Amino acid sequence: MLIIIFILVSKIVSISLSFVILLHSFGISLYDVSQIDEFIEHAQFHSEQYGDNVFVFISKHYGELKAAHDKEHQEEKENHEQLPFQHKSHICSITAFVLNSQKEDIKSIEISEYRSHNFFYQAPSSSLHSEGILQPPRHS
């Protein structure tokens, strides 16, 4: 029973860590996930106040209409800062390799001609080998 619980817990932990790694690879942090309720609340506000659908709302806050919307509605600036996915970040990857400039002399390998044999082959002397392995029975 304890082994089954351990296996279930280890699977749950591995799946949750895989999910966190997937979110981070898309640039989504846990803070952004926790701010989804602010996103929904502000989208409902835009729907009631301006009649915006979801696509227009996303365009006004994350797309091509963002600059115009921020300029026209300065009073909503505090609400806009609370929305998820507002962080500005970039990923920089630096790859470096160093060539080793030291040259070492290659030492030649000496091959000795003396060979000692560690085995001895002897031809089989049994009669079974000379007759073959599979023989029909001689007496019934």
N, CA, C and O of each residue as an XYZ file, in Angstrom:
560
protein
N       0.829     -1.199      0.000
C       0.000      0.000      0.000
C       0.864      1.251      0.000
O       0.564      2.220     -0.697
N       1.930      1.230      0.777
C       2.826      2.378      0.868
C       3.546      2.620     -0.455
O       3.804      3.764     -0.830
N       3.866      1.542     -1.153
C       4.540      1.674     -2.442
C       3.614      2.310     -3.468
O       4.052      3.134     -4.272
N       2.341      1.938     -3.449
C       1.375      2.506     -4.390
C       1.204      4.004     -4.139
O       1.131      4.789     -5.084
N       1.142      4.393     -2.883
C       1.021      5.818     -2.537
C       2.255      6.571     -2.998
O       2.149      7.674     -3.533
N       3.434      5.976     -2.793
C       4.682      6.623     -3.213
C       4.714      6.798     -4.729
O       5.143      7.841     -5.221
N       4.267      5.792     -5.469
C       4.249      5.883     -6.931
C       3.278      6.968     -7.391
O       3.597      7.735     -8.299
N       2.096      7.039     -6.775
C       1.120      8.063     -7.144
C       1.638      9.469     -6.848
O       1.481     10.381     -7.659
N       2.254      9.634     -5.681
C       2.789     10.950     -5.316
C       3.911     11.344     -6.267
O       3.992     12.498     -6.690
N       4.779     10.389     -6.607
C       5.886     10.724     -7.510
C       5.360     11.082     -8.906
O       5.921     11.956     -9.567
N       4.295     10.421     -9.359
C       3.719     10.770    -10.660
C       3.071     12.150    -10.633
O       3.197     12.914    -11.590
N       2.384     12.470     -9.552
C       1.752     13.791     -9.431
C       2.811     14.884     -9.403
O       2.653     15.922    -10.046
N       3.882     14.657     -8.666
C       4.955     15.654     -8.589
C       5.622     15.819     -9.950
O       5.896     16.946    -10.364
N       5.886     14.724    -10.651
C       6.548     14.832    -11.954
C       5.642     15.510    -12.984
O       6.130     16.289    -13.804
N       4.357     15.237    -12.961
C       3.436     15.884    -13.900
C       3.320     17.376    -13.598
O       3.293     18.193    -14.518
N       3.250     17.737    -12.310
C       3.146     19.162    -11.979
C       4.429     19.909    -12.329
O       4.367     21.042    -12.805
N       5.589     19.297    -12.102
C       6.841     19.954    -12.495
C       6.946     20.088    -14.009
O       7.452     21.093    -14.506
N       6.480     19.098    -14.737
C       6.476     19.185    -16.197
C       5.570     20.323    -16.661
O       5.908     21.037    -17.605
N       4.431     20.495    -16.012
C       3.521     21.580    -16.353
C       4.154     22.944    -16.075
O       4.012     23.867    -16.878
N       4.849     23.078    -14.951
C       5.522     24.340    -14.619
C       6.618     24.643    -15.640
O       6.767     25.789    -16.065
N       7.377     23.636    -16.032
C       8.427     23.839    -17.033
C       7.816     24.241    -18.378
O       8.361     25.097    -19.075
N       6.693     23.629    -18.740
C       6.005     23.997    -19.977
C       5.541     25.453    -19.938
O       5.710     26.185    -20.913
N       4.962     25.871    -18.820
C       4.516     27.263    -18.696
C       5.690     28.226    -18.793
O       5.589     29.260    -19.454
N       6.802     27.900    -18.143
C       7.966     28.783    -18.197
C       8.570     28.825    -19.596
O       9.130     29.848    -19.990
N       8.469     27.745    -20.345
C       8.999     27.772    -21.707
C       8.176     28.694    -22.602
O       8.704     29.235    -23.574
N       6.890     28.884    -22.293
C       6.060     29.829    -23.033
C       6.177     31.249    -22.483
O       5.580     32.171    -23.038
N       6.930     31.440    -21.412
C       7.084     32.760    -20.817
C       5.979     33.103    -19.844
O       5.776     34.275    -19.528
N       5.267     32.111    -19.367
C       4.169     32.323    -18.432
C       4.652     31.934    -17.037
O       5.083     30.803    -16.815
N       4.578     32.864    -16.114
C       5.001     32.562    -14.754
C       3.780     32.229    -13.895
O       2.641     32.414    -14.325
N       4.023     31.747    -12.703
C       2.917     31.437    -11.802
C       2.189     32.700    -11.365
O       1.002     32.655    -11.041
N       2.896     33.827    -11.355
C       2.260     35.107    -11.041
C       1.204     35.432    -12.101
O       0.121     35.921    -11.777
N       1.528     35.158    -13.366
C       0.560     35.404    -14.442
C      -0.670     34.513    -14.290
O      -1.794     34.953    -14.530
N      -0.456     33.280    -13.898
C      -1.589     32.365    -13.707
C      -2.471     32.842    -12.561
O      -3.694     32.712    -12.619
N      -1.852     33.394    -11.518
C      -2.641     33.870    -10.381
C      -3.412     35.152    -10.708
O      -4.347     35.502     -9.989
N      -3.040     35.848    -11.768
C      -3.712     37.086    -12.149
C      -4.811     36.880    -13.193
O      -5.335     37.856    -13.731
N      -5.164     35.638    -13.485
C      -6.211     35.354    -14.476
C      -7.552     35.952    -14.043
O      -8.331     36.392    -14.889
N      -7.830     35.973    -12.735
C      -9.103     36.551    -12.273
C      -9.183     38.047    -12.586
O     -10.262     38.550    -12.898
N      -8.068     38.758    -12.509
C      -8.035     40.179    -12.887
C      -8.322     40.331    -14.391
O      -9.025     41.249    -14.814
N      -7.771     39.424    -15.172
C      -8.000     39.423    -16.625
C      -9.491     39.270    -16.937
O     -10.048     40.020    -17.739
N     -10.125     38.292    -16.294
C     -11.547     38.030    -16.532
C     -12.401     39.202    -16.064
O     -13.344     39.604    -16.744
N     -12.063     39.745    -14.899
C     -12.825     40.881    -14.350
C     -12.719     42.105    -15.262
O     -13.716     42.785    -15.504
N     -11.518     42.389    -15.767
C     -11.331     43.550    -16.637
C     -11.985     43.316    -18.001
O     -12.477     44.261    -18.618
N     -11.995     42.070    -18.475
C     -12.674     41.759    -19.740
C     -14.179     41.963    -19.598
O     -14.823     42.444    -20.531
N     -14.752     41.606    -18.445
C     -16.179     41.838    -18.208
C     -16.483     43.330    -18.138
O     -17.519     43.786    -18.623
N     -15.559     44.094    -17.522
C     -15.719     45.547    -17.466
C     -15.753     46.138    -18.872
O     -16.599     46.982    -19.168
N     -14.843     45.703    -19.739
C     -14.812     46.201    -21.113
C     -16.060     45.784    -21.881
O     -16.555     46.536    -22.721
N     -16.563     44.602    -21.599
C     -17.770     44.135    -22.274
C     -18.972     44.986    -21.885
O     -19.797     45.324    -22.734
N     -19.073     45.331    -20.607
C     -20.198     46.133    -20.139
C     -20.047     47.600    -20.526
O     -21.010     48.232    -20.960
N     -18.848     48.141    -20.371
C     -18.616     49.569    -20.574
C     -18.519     49.945    -22.053
O     -19.131     50.921    -22.486
N     -17.755     49.176    -22.824
C     -17.477     49.552    -24.216
C     -18.103     48.597    -25.235
O     -18.086     48.888    -26.431
N     -18.648     47.479    -24.794
C     -19.228     46.509    -25.714
C     -18.183     45.695    -26.464
O     -18.457     45.180    -27.547
N     -16.997     45.577    -25.900
C     -15.911     44.837    -26.559
C     -16.095     43.330    -26.380
O     -16.495     42.855    -25.317
N     -15.794     42.601    -27.438
C     -15.756     41.145    -27.283
C     -14.338     40.738    -26.846
O     -13.482     41.599    -26.639
N     -14.100     39.468    -26.712
C     -12.816     38.987    -26.183
C     -11.662     39.349    -27.106
O     -10.589     39.724    -26.633
N     -11.863     39.243    -28.410
C     -10.786     39.516    -29.351
C     -10.404     40.998    -29.357
O      -9.223     41.335    -29.437
N     -11.389     41.870    -29.274
C     -11.105     43.311    -29.218
C     -10.413     43.643    -27.901
O      -9.488     44.454    -27.874
N     -10.855     43.021    -26.808
C     -10.231     43.248    -25.506
C      -8.757     42.838    -25.535
O      -7.898     43.577    -25.055
N      -8.468     41.674    -26.092
C      -7.072     41.210    -26.162
C      -6.258     42.125    -27.067
O      -5.094     42.407    -26.780
N      -6.853     42.586    -28.145
C      -6.146     43.502    -29.037
C      -5.868     44.837    -28.360
O      -4.814     45.432    -28.584
N      -6.803     45.319    -27.530
C      -6.604     46.590    -26.831
C      -5.555     46.502    -25.726
O      -4.937     47.511    -25.387
N      -5.346     45.336    -25.169
C      -4.420     45.235    -24.051
C      -3.114     44.519    -24.377
O      -2.132     44.666    -23.649
N      -3.092     43.754    -25.450
C      -1.884     43.008    -25.796
C      -1.497     43.133    -27.263
O      -0.406     42.706    -27.640
N      -2.347     43.697    -28.090
C      -2.105     43.702    -29.527
C      -1.880     45.078    -30.110
O      -1.285     45.955    -29.484
N      -2.370     45.245    -31.329
C      -2.086     46.454    -32.093
C      -2.852     47.684    -31.609
O      -2.449     48.805    -31.917
N      -3.939     47.512    -30.864
C      -4.700     48.652    -30.347
C      -4.249     49.083    -28.956
O      -4.867     49.960    -28.353
N      -3.185     48.482    -28.439
C      -2.748     48.751    -27.066
C      -2.313     50.209    -26.876
O      -2.721     50.849    -25.907
N      -1.498     50.737    -27.781
C      -0.984     52.105    -27.627
C      -2.135     53.123    -27.627
O      -2.155     54.042    -26.808
N      -3.075     52.956    -28.535
C      -4.209     53.894    -28.604
C      -5.092     53.767    -27.369
O      -5.572     54.774    -26.849
N      -5.310     52.560    -26.898
C      -6.156     52.354    -25.711
C      -5.494     52.928    -24.461
O      -6.168     53.549    -23.639
N      -4.195     52.733    -24.306
C      -3.488     53.301    -23.149
C      -3.496     54.823    -23.182
O      -3.581     55.470    -22.138
N      -3.409     55.391    -24.372
C      -3.404     56.850    -24.508
C      -4.778     57.435    -24.193
O      -4.865     58.482    -23.551
N      -5.844     56.784    -24.630
C      -7.194     57.307    -24.438
C      -7.728     57.080    -23.027
O      -8.513     57.886    -22.528
N      -7.319     56.011    -22.389
C      -7.890     55.644    -21.091
C      -6.803     55.591    -20.010
O      -6.427     54.516    -19.543
N      -6.313     56.761    -19.629
C      -5.298     56.850    -18.581
C      -5.876     56.505    -17.208
O      -5.135     56.102    -16.311
N      -7.184     56.657    -17.037
C      -7.799     56.378    -15.740
C      -7.791     54.883    -15.407
O      -7.940     54.512    -14.242
N      -7.620     54.027    -16.407
C      -7.591     52.580    -16.191
C      -6.170     52.047    -16.039
O      -5.955     50.835    -16.064
N      -5.203     52.942    -15.884
C      -3.801     52.525    -15.860
C      -3.510     51.544    -14.721
O      -2.772     50.578    -14.914
N      -4.078     51.781    -13.546
C      -3.855     50.880    -12.408
C      -4.431     49.488    -12.693
O      -3.828     48.476    -12.336
N      -5.583     49.447    -13.327
C      -6.172     48.154    -13.688
C      -5.339     47.440    -14.751
O      -5.217     46.215    -14.724
N      -4.773     48.193    -15.676
C      -3.955     47.597    -16.732
C      -2.666     47.006    -16.160
O      -2.174     45.997    -16.665
N      -2.125     47.609    -15.134
C      -0.897     47.092    -14.521
C      -1.134     45.787    -13.770
O      -0.204     45.010    -13.556
N      -2.374     45.550    -13.373
C      -2.707     44.319    -12.649
C      -2.978     43.137    -13.573
O      -3.086     42.002    -13.109
N      -3.086     43.391    -14.862
C      -3.369     42.309    -15.808
C      -2.150     41.389    -15.953
O      -1.011     41.834    -15.815
N      -2.399     40.101    -16.231
C      -1.269     39.185    -16.427
C      -0.580     39.428    -17.770
O      -1.120     40.103    -18.646
N       0.592     38.880    -17.913
C       1.408     38.916    -19.137
C       1.843     40.326    -19.505
O       2.030     40.625    -20.684
N       2.007     41.196    -18.517
C       2.436     42.561    -18.785
C       3.938     42.750    -18.590
O       4.461     43.835    -18.842
N       4.622     41.727    -18.154
C       6.052     41.872    -17.891
C       6.824     41.900    -19.204
O       6.481     41.218    -20.169
N       7.840     42.686    -19.205
C       8.717     42.777    -20.365
C       9.981     42.006    -20.021
O      10.714     42.369    -19.101
N      10.220     40.966    -20.751
C      11.423     40.179    -20.498
C      11.964     39.647    -21.812
O      11.254     39.544    -22.813
N      13.217     39.321    -21.774
C      13.835     38.694    -22.930
C      14.826     37.657    -22.436
O      15.333     37.721    -21.317
N      15.070     36.739    -23.280
C      15.977     35.652    -22.936
C      17.224     35.808    -23.785
O      17.161     35.988    -25.001
N      18.338     35.736    -23.118
C      19.608     35.873    -23.810
C      20.409     34.594    -23.588
O      20.559     34.129    -22.458
N      20.898     34.059    -24.634
C      21.691     32.842    -24.534
C      23.075     33.131    -25.093
O      23.219     33.603    -26.221
N      24.065     32.849    -24.306
C      25.438     33.094    -24.715
C      26.138     31.749    -24.840
O      26.159     30.945    -23.908
N      26.700     31.534    -25.995
C      27.435     30.306    -26.230
C      28.898     30.667    -26.407
O      29.244     31.520    -27.224
N      29.732     30.027    -25.654
C      31.157     30.307    -25.746
C      31.920     29.000    -25.765
O      31.568     28.049    -25.067
N      32.956     28.960    -26.561
C      33.852     27.815    -26.526
C      35.260     28.339    -26.654
O      35.504     29.371    -27.279
N      36.178     27.622    -26.058
C      37.567     28.044    -26.014
C      38.399     26.982    -26.714
O      38.299     25.793    -26.411
N      39.207     27.423    -27.638
C      40.107     26.502    -28.302
C      41.376     26.389    -27.479
O      41.960     27.398    -27.085
N      41.789     25.198    -27.229
C      43.004     24.976    -26.465
C      44.191     25.127    -27.410
O      44.322     24.380    -28.380
N      45.036     26.080    -27.125
C      46.149     26.361    -28.021
C      47.412     25.587    -27.656
O      48.417     25.704    -28.357
N      47.391     24.820    -26.609
C      48.565     24.038    -26.232
C      48.659     22.809    -27.116
O      47.677     22.097    -27.325
N      49.863     22.571    -27.633
C      50.087     21.396    -28.458
C      50.998     20.457    -27.689
O      52.076     20.833    -27.229
N      50.544     19.261    -27.569
C      51.349     18.264    -26.890
C      51.980     17.367    -27.937
O      51.368     17.041    -28.954
N      53.219     16.973    -27.668
C      53.903     16.074    -28.585
C      53.236     14.706    -28.548
O      52.948     14.167    -27.479
N      53.002     14.165    -29.710
C      52.409     12.841    -29.790
C      53.521     11.823    -29.623
O      54.485     11.787    -30.387
N      53.360     11.020    -28.627
C      54.378     10.008    -28.370
C      54.055      8.780    -29.205
O      52.909      8.335    -29.267
N      55.065      8.252    -29.832
C      54.847      7.072    -30.668
C      54.691      5.837    -29.785
O      55.290      5.727    -28.715
N      53.885      4.936    -30.261
C      53.615      3.720    -29.519
C      54.590      2.650    -29.986
O      54.746      2.407    -31.183
N      55.226      2.028    -29.037
C      56.173      0.965    -29.374
C      55.437     -0.368    -29.377
O      54.757     -0.719    -28.413
N      55.583     -1.101    -30.469
C      54.945     -2.392    -30.600
C      56.015     -3.461    -30.440
O      56.977     -3.499    -31.206
N      55.856     -4.306    -29.476
C      56.856     -5.362    -29.274
C      56.488     -6.570    -30.121
O      55.307     -6.854    -30.318
N      57.463     -7.263    -30.609
C      57.257     -8.431    -31.450
C      57.072     -9.698    -30.643
O      56.639    -10.716    -31.184
N      57.385     -9.658    -29.381
C      57.242    -10.842    -28.537
C      55.780    -11.027    -28.189
O      55.146    -10.121    -27.647
N      55.247    -12.186    -28.495
C      53.859    -12.478    -28.206
C      53.786    -13.768    -27.407
O      54.319    -14.801    -27.812
N      53.140    -13.690    -26.304
C      52.939    -14.915    -25.531
C      51.493    -15.344    -25.720
O      50.577    -14.525    -25.637
N      51.296    -16.608    -25.971
C      49.958    -17.138    -26.198
C      49.409    -17.663    -24.887
O      50.083    -18.386    -24.153
N      48.180    -17.287    -24.613
C      47.557    -17.675    -23.354
C      46.542    -18.793    -23.532
O      45.769    -19.073    -22.615
N      46.528    -19.432    -24.684
C      45.579    -20.518    -24.887
C      46.269    -21.637    -25.657
O      47.289    -21.432    -26.316
N      45.691    -22.806    -25.555
C      46.219    -23.973    -26.253
C      45.037    -24.738    -26.809
O      44.135    -25.110    -26.057
N      45.021    -24.984    -28.120
C      43.911    -25.674    -28.770
C      44.275    -27.135    -28.962
O      45.372    -27.467    -29.413
N      43.344    -27.990    -28.616
C      43.540    -29.420    -28.784
C      42.342    -29.961    -29.553
O      41.199    -29.669    -29.201
N      42.587    -30.731    -30.579
C      41.514    -31.286    -31.392
C      40.686    -32.247    -30.550
O      41.235    -32.960    -29.710
N      39.362    -32.275    -30.763
C      38.537    -33.174    -29.963
C      38.857    -34.636    -30.291
O      39.129    -34.994    -31.436
N      38.814    -35.458    -29.250
C      39.173    -36.862    -29.459
C      38.020    -37.798    -29.132
O      38.222    -39.013    -29.128
N      36.856    -37.308    -28.866
C      35.741    -38.192    -28.530
C      35.151    -38.783    -29.799
O      35.271    -38.202    -30.877
N      34.517    -39.934    -29.669
C      33.921    -40.600    -30.821
C      32.615    -39.918    -31.230
O      32.195    -40.042    -32.380
N      31.971    -39.208    -30.318
C      30.729    -38.520    -30.645
C      30.956    -37.423    -31.681
O      30.104    -37.158    -32.529
N      32.120    -36.795    -31.588
C      32.407    -35.725    -32.531
C      32.616    -36.267    -33.940
O      32.200    -35.634    -34.911
N      33.232    -37.389    -34.062
C      33.485    -37.949    -35.382
C      32.222    -38.526    -36.012
O      32.120    -38.563    -37.238
N      31.262    -38.974    -35.218
C      30.037    -39.552    -35.758
C      28.973    -38.486    -36.055
O      28.049    -38.732    -36.831
N      29.096    -37.362    -35.470
C      28.092    -36.308    -35.640
C      27.253    -36.197    -34.383
O      27.200    -37.122    -33.572
N      26.602    -35.065    -34.230
C      25.861    -34.808    -32.995
C      24.540    -35.562    -32.977
O      24.206    -36.178    -31.965
N      23.786    -35.532    -34.056
C      22.476    -36.161    -34.099
C      22.581    -37.526    -34.797
O      22.805    -37.607    -36.005
N      22.421    -38.557    -34.031
C      22.442    -39.926    -34.540
C      21.167    -40.624    -34.117
O      20.682    -40.383    -33.012
N      20.610    -41.479    -34.958
C      19.417    -42.227    -34.547
C      19.779    -43.244    -33.462
O      20.927    -43.681    -33.387
N      18.831    -43.615    -32.640
C      19.138    -44.604    -31.599
C      19.501    -45.950    -32.228
O      18.927    -46.352    -33.240
N      20.464    -46.639    -31.609
C      20.944    -47.893    -32.167
C      20.186    -49.064    -31.601
O      20.041    -50.083    -32.276
N      19.699    -48.954    -30.387
C      18.957    -50.042    -29.771
C      17.587    -49.510    -29.382
O      17.469    -48.401    -28.861
N      16.538    -50.315    -29.641
C      15.214    -49.861    -29.255
C      14.666    -50.658    -28.101
O      13.550    -50.402    -27.649
